[in-house]
Amino acid sequence: MKKLFLTLALAFGMFAANAQVWLGGSANAQFKDGFRLSVAPEIGYSFNDSPISIATSLNFIFGGSNGTTAWELIASPYVRCNLASIEKFNIFMDLTGDFCVPDFKEFGWRVGLQPGIAWMATEHWTAAARIGFVGYNKCAFFDGEGLVVDFAAAIPTIGLYYNF
């Protein structure tokens, strides 16, 4: 049993040595047909010498319309692939799976692709914006159920991240 724990510790150490950890998140406010406020902290790993990153966020949302209010919790793990780099900018594509619990009563999900662009302002600070979603939705929180193609440029998700 000790050998197993030692092996796992060494594997994790090698994994962490070849990865760059980042923390951050986004905040969003929408005032269309009522209001929606959200805060989404994120944590992720960017692998050195690889265009692949993995991350997850936990989105807390409060909204309301017509005198009613609702809470929503969305866990969003994703895999990011950097498609192109131009000086301090990266164009990326996220493969995301969102798991949502509206009003903490029911369960929904969606899976799809989200394109975006990241700007590395300094060695440690990055700003990223995602615009649009293409995929399948089965969550009451997101508009519609079924196949979704949405590139609403008026409501991007913008986040700020600190790279360790």
Buried (B, 14 or more C-beta within 10 A) or exposed (E): EEEEEEEEEEEEEEEEEEBEEBEBBBEBEBEEEBEBBBBBBBBBBBEEEEBEBBBBBBBEBEBEEEEEEBEBBBBBBBBBEBEEEEEEEBEBBBBBBBBBBBEEEEEBBBEBBBBBBBEBEEEEBBBBBBBBBEBEBEBBBBEEEEEBEBEEEEEBBEBBBEBE
